[in-house]
């Protein structure tokens, strides 16, 4: 009888962990998709809201400079999820142009995303310095 109860408890624990991990993965997919859409539509303030708190400080000039950037393509080339499921490394190929230069460029963005119980998934690698 004790073995049966232990087996049921263990199965329930494993089931909860799996549900939690699936929920985290779904939340990451939604967050990373929101970030991609913000970049594609030039919504730089919305994109900066997905950055880790220390990376969120952007002055008015930085935002105005980023408004000159238009993203034409955003493709995830590689994704590595940490064993503990709390960090994701992504390599993203971003094609963009500066509206006054009209020359398309390709950027390889190496992103690091971390999960936090309070704030959810946040991009810790930033973005403002990568566009030129």
Backbone as a ProteinNet text record, in pm:
[ID]
protein_1_A
[PRIMARY]
XXXXXXXXXXXXXXXXXXXXXXXXXXXXXXXXXXXXXXXXXXXXXXXXXXXXXXXXXXXXXXXXXXXXXXXXXXXXXXXXXXXXXXXXXXXXXXXXXXXXXXXXXXXXXXXXXXXXXXXXXXXXXXXXXXXX
[TERTIARY]
82.9	0	87.8	192.2	281.6	349.9	390.7	454.9	358.6	231.6	130.7	111.9	102.5	86.2	208.8	327	450.9	454.4	413.3	412.1	314.2	196.7	97.4	150	211.8	268.1	380.1	465	574.8	521	420.6	359.4	295.9	230.7	169.1	275.7	386.2	495.4	556.4	582.8	638.1	539.3	412.1	309.3	305	315.7	315.5	438.1	551.5	673.5	659.3	605.7	587.6	492.5	382.5	287.8	355.4	432.9	504.3	603.1	677.9	774.6	704.3	592.2	516.8	465.3	417.6	368.8	481.5	601.2	716.2	752.1	750.5	784	681.6	553.6	449.6	466.9	499.8	520.3	641	748	863.6	826.2	752.6	713	630.3	538.1	456.5	542	632.7	717.9	812.4	877.9	971.5	898.6	777	697.1	657.7	622.7	589.7	709.5	826.9	949.9	974.6	962.3	981.3	884.2	757.2	657	685.1	730.8	764.9	878.1	980.2	1089.6	1040.4	961	911.3	828	750.6	663.5	728.8	854.3	924.1	872.1	816	763.8	873.9	969	1090.8	1065.3	968.5	936.3	875.3	786	726.7	835.3	929.7	1040.1	1125.6	1150.7	1235.1	1167.5	1034.7	962.9	987.7	1041.8	1073	1218.7	1292.1	1430.8	1435.7	1542.8	1566	1572.9	1527.6	1514.5	1639.9	1759.4	1882.5	1908.3	1852.2	1874.9	1767	1665.2	1551.2	1574	1675.5	1694.6	1738.6	1647	1674.8	1635.2	1725.7	1692	1614	1562.3	1480	1556.3	1684.5	1764.6	1781.6	1805.1	1820.9	1693.2	1580.1	1452.3	1431.6	1462.8	1448.5	1541	1661.9	1754.3	1699.4	1643.6	1589.2	1466.5	1394.5	1278.3	1317.8	1445.7	1494.6	1524.3	1515.7	1545.8	1415.2	1416	1301.2	1347.5	1287	1321.6	1240.8	1310.5	1244	1233.3	1317.1	1313.7	1370.1	1312.2	1354.4	1340.8	1452.6	1449.7	1535.8	1476.9	1551.7	1630.1	1763	1849.2	1884.3	1891.8	1932.6	1872.4	1833.4	1780	1831	1886.2	1933.8	1867.2	1795.5	1727.2	1812.3	1839.1	1919.6	1849.2	1928	1874.9	1770.6	1792.4	1697.6	1575	1571.2	1459.7	1441.4	1542.8	1532	1608.7	1673.1	1748.9	1741.3	1731.1	1730.2	1832	1915.8	2010.7	1954.5	1944.4	1895.4	1992.5	2008.6	2079.5	1972.6	1958.3	1853.6	1918.7	1875.5	1921.8	1816.7	1858.5	1767.6	1815.3	1726.6	1758	1684.6	1752.6	1694.8	1759.4	1700.7	1762.9	1735.4	1822.5	1807.6	1734.7	1627.3	1543.1	1616.5	1724.5	1797.3	1910.8	1950.2	2059.7	2009.3	1890.9	1825.9	1914.1	1997.2	2080.2	2048.6	2002.1	1966	2091.5	2085.1	2195.2	2142.6	2233.9	2199	2274.4	2203	2258.5	2238.8	2342.1	2330.1	2322.3	2205.4	2178.3	2183.2	2277.9	2290.2	2216.9	2099.7	2011.1	2020.6	2014.2	2004.7	1877.9	1789.2	1664	1670	1621.7	1617.7	1476.3	1441.4	1309.4	1320.1	1223.5	1214.7	1068.8	1045.2	907.8	824.4	885.3	811	779.9	881.6	864.2	850.6	865.8	856.4	986.4	976.3	1093.3	1137	1266.8	1323.7	1451.5	1470.7	1590.7	1701.3	1808.8	1915.9	2029.5	2028.1	2137.6	2114.5	1995.7	1968.5	1958.5	1930.3	1920.6	1964.8	1968.8	1987.8	2123.2	2226.1	2359.4	2386.4	2296.6	2326.9	2292.3	2206.3	2170.8	2260.3	2311.6	2394.7	2350.3
-119	0	126.1	127.7	242.8	268	159.4	173.5	235.4	195.9	248.3	398.9	441.5	583.7	662.1	607.7	672.8	687	582.5	586.5	692	702.1	801.8	942.7	964.2	1095.4	1133.5	1038.8	1064	1097.5	1025.1	1051.5	1190.4	1228.3	1360.8	1470.1	1448.2	1545.5	1561.4	1452.1	1457.1	1525.4	1497.9	1560.7	1710.7	1758	1901.8	1969.3	1905.6	1961.5	1975.1	1874.7	1877.8	1989.6	2005.2	2112.9	2248.1	2263.5	2389.5	2418.1	2316.7	2335.1	2370.5	2305.3	2336.1	2479.3	2520.9	2657.4	2758.3	2730.2	2818.4	2827.1	2714.3	2713	2794.6	2775.8	2853.6	3002.4	3035.7	3175.5	3232.6	3152.6	3199.1	3223.9	3131.8	3148	3274.7	3302	3423.8	3548.6	3546	3662.1	3688.2	3584.1	3604	3647	3597.6	3641	3788.1	3829.8	3970.7	4060.1	4013.3	4089.2	4101.3	3990.2	3992.2	4090.1	4083.5	4172.3	4318.5	4345.5	4483.5	4535.1	4451.9	4493.9	4514.9	4422.1	4431	4557.6	4597.1	4714	4842.6	4833.2	4952.8	5004.6	4917.6	4956.4	4935.7	5026.6	5011.9	5021.3	5101	5110.4	4977.8	4920.7	4790.9	4683.3	4686.1	4588.9	4608	4733.2	4758.5	4711.5	4702.3	4651.8	4503.2	4433.8	4291.5	4268.5	4377	4366.4	4352.1	4290.7	4282.7	4424.4	4445.9	4579.5	4665.4	4606.9	4684.3	4733.7	4666	4701.4	4794	4824.9	4900.1	5049.9	5100.7	5244.5	5290.5	5355.4	5409.7	5555.6	5639.7	5780.9	5813.4	5932.8	5977.8	5968.9	6007.2	6005.1	5862.6	5767.7	5628.5	5577.9	5611	5568.3	5637.9	5766.2	5838.3	5780.2	5742.2	5680.1	5546.2	5467.6	5337.7	5350.3	5461.2	5481.3	5492	5513.5	5521.6	5383.6	5280.2	5142.8	5070.3	5002.5	4922.3	4778	4688	4545.7	4482.2	4410.6	4345.1	4194.2	4136.1	3991.7	3960.1	3860.5	3817.2	3666.2	3594.4	3448.6	3388.8	3300.7	3229.8	3118.4	3125.1	3026.4	2911.8	2942.7	2841.4	2876	2771.2	2791.6	2679.9	2719.9	2622.6	2656.3	2559.1	2577.1	2512.8	2587.7	2536	2417.4	2331.9	2211.7	2244.1	2354	2391.3	2466.4	2488.3	2553.3	2700.1	2760.3	2899.1	2997.1	2947	3033.7	2977.1	3067.3	3029.3	3114.9	3049.3	3118.2	3105.4	3218.3	3216.7	3290.6	3240.9	3314.1	3352.9	3483.6	3535.1	3616.2	3590.6	3670.6	3777.1	3902.6	4015	4094.3	4114.6	4201.6	4332.2	4441.7	4573	4677	4795.2	4907.9	5035.1	5130.5	5263.5	5346	5415.5	5480.8	5587.2	5644.3	5746	5688.3	5565.7	5503.9	5407.8	5351.5	5262.7	5148.1	5098	4981.7	4875.5	4760.1	4653.8	4589.9	4564.2	4499	4375.4	4284.5	4164.1	4165.7	4138.2	4136.4	3997.8	3940.8	3816.2	3856.5	3838.7	3879.4	3756.4	3753.5	3642.7	3684	3628	3667.1	3570.7	3628.2	3549.1	3592	3496.6	3517.8	3442.8	3506.1	3440.4	3449.5	3342.9	3337.5	3376.9	3456	3501.8	3484.9	3426.9	3402.1	3530.3	3643.2	3768.6	3830.7	3839.8	3914.8	3828.3	3697.5	3609.9	3611.4	3592.5	3589.5	3730.4	3755.4	3885.7	3866.3	3953.9	3952.5	4025.8	3956.9	4017.6	4068.9	4035.6	4078.3	4213.9	4271	4405.3	4412.2	4534.3	4548.2	4682.1	4786	4920.4	4941.4	4871.8	4894.2	4810.6	4720.2	4627.9	4684.4	4784.1	4841.6	4960.9	4967.1	5082.3	5139.1
0	0	0	83	90.9	-43	-110.6	-241.3	-341.8	-332.7	-424	-403.7	-279.2	-247.5	-292.9	-268.1	-311.3	-463.2	-535.1	-681.7	-732.2	-671.4	-711.3	-685.2	-569.2	-535.6	-632.1	-664.2	-758.1	-896.2	-941.1	-1072.4	-1074.7	-965.5	-957.5	-960.8	-889.5	-887.2	-1026	-1093.7	-1228.7	-1322.2	-1308.3	-1390.5	-1371.2	-1248.5	-1220.5	-1280.9	-1267.5	-1324	-1474.7	-1538.3	-1682	-1721.9	-1650.7	-1679.4	-1661.3	-1555.3	-1531.4	-1644.4	-1686.4	-1795	-1926.5	-1953.4	-2075.1	-2069.4	-1953.1	-1935.4	-1958.5	-1904.9	-1925	-2072.5	-2142.5	-2284.8	-2363.8	-2333	-2399.9	-2373.7	-2249.6	-2213.7	-2289	-2303.7	-2380.1	-2526.2	-2584.9	-2725.1	-2744.6	-2653.2	-2661.8	-2644.5	-2547.9	-2521.3	-2637.1	-2687.9	-2798.2	-2924.9	-2945.2	-3060.5	-3046.2	-2925.5	-2900.7	-2928.2	-2889	-2913.7	-3064.1	-3134.7	-3280.3	-3346.3	-3308.7	-3367.9	-3336	-3214.8	-3178.3	-3266	-3290.4	-3378.1	-3520.6	-3570.8	-3708.5	-3730.6	-3631.6	-3644.6	-3593.2	-3551	-3503.8	-3372	-3290.8	-3159.9	-3056.3	-3055.6	-2975.7	-2826.6	-2785.7	-2643.4	-2596.8	-2677.4	-2642.8	-2636.1	-2730.5	-2728.9	-2604.4	-2567.2	-2449.6	-2321.2	-2320.3	-2202.6	-2179.9	-2279.7	-2265.9	-2227.8	-2208.6	-2164.7	-2013.3	-1965.6	-1822	-1766.7	-1645.7	-1586.1	-1602	-1583.9	-1593	-1735.8	-1835.4	-1975.2	-2030.6	-1951.5	-2002.1	-2013.2	-1952.2	-1953.2	-2092	-2161.8	-2293.9	-2292.8	-2336.1	-2340	-2467.7	-2473	-2585	-2716.7	-2717.4	-2839.8	-2892.4	-2804.2	-2846.8	-2914.2	-2857	-2915.9	-3050	-3058	-3184.9	-3292.5	-3254.1	-3349.6	-3399	-3307.8	-3345.3	-3435.6	-3427.3	-3513.9	-3660.7	-3686.5	-3824.1	-3882.2	-3799.4	-3839.7	-3875.2	-3988	-4030.7	-4048.3	-3973.8	-3979.8	-4092	-4180.8	-4294.1	-4276.6	-4191	-4169.4	-4031.5	-3966.9	-3834	-3830.9	-3836.8	-3843.3	-3732.3	-3652.8	-3549.7	-3618.7	-3609.7	-3674.4	-3580.3	-3451.9	-3354.4	-3219.1	-3144.6	-3010.2	-2919.7	-2804.9	-2706.8	-2573.3	-2519.5	-2391.6	-2283.8	-2176.9	-2066	-2001.5	-1941.4	-1878.4	-1771.6	-1697.2	-1592.6	-1647.2	-1778.6	-1847.9	-1809.4	-1747.8	-1702.2	-1790.3	-1894.5	-1984.6	-2126.5	-2222.4	-2363.1	-2435.5	-2514.1	-2601.9	-2743.3	-2812.4	-2950.1	-3039.2	-3159.5	-3263.2	-3364.4	-3385	-3473	-3583.8	-3706.2	-3819.5	-3847.2	-3834.7	-3854.7	-3975.7	-4070.7	-4182.9	-4159.6	-4186.3	-4159.3	-4249.3	-4251.2	-4319.6	-4240.6	-4259	-4200.7	-4306	-4269.6	-4369.5	-4451.4	-4399.6	-4474.7	-4558.1	-4530	-4605.3	-4711.8	-4690.2	-4786.7	-4834.7	-4745.5	-4776.2	-4672.5	-4720	-4626.7	-4568.7	-4440	-4369.6	-4299.5	-4268.3	-4193.4	-4062	-3956.4	-3821.9	-3763.3	-3707.3	-3632.3	-3484.9	-3427.7	-3289.2	-3199.5	-3109.5	-3013.8	-2886.7	-2870.7	-2761.7	-2644.8	-2525.8	-2403.2	-2331.4	-2313.9	-2243.4	-2110.6	-2003.5	-1872.8	-1816.1	-1743.2	-1680.1	-1534.5	-1490.2	-1353.1	-1310.5	-1194	-1147.6	-1143.4	-1105.8	-1094	-1229.2	-1315.1	-1440	-1564.4	-1550	-1666.8	-1747	-1877.2	-1965.1	-1999.1	-1986.7	-2019.6	-2100	-2197	-2279.1	-2203.8	-2172.9	-2094.2	-2182.3	-2310.3	-2398	-2463.4	-2450.9	-2502.1	-2652.7	-2706.3	-2850.7	-2905.6	-2828.5	-2884.2	-2949.8	-2905.1	-2960.3	-3085.4	-3120.2	-3230	-3366.9	-3375.3	-3504.1	-3534.1	-3656.6	-3694.1	-3826
[MASK]
++++++++++++++++++++++++++++++++++++++++++++++++++++++++++++++++++++++++++++++++++++++++++++++++++++++++++++++++++++++++++++++++++++

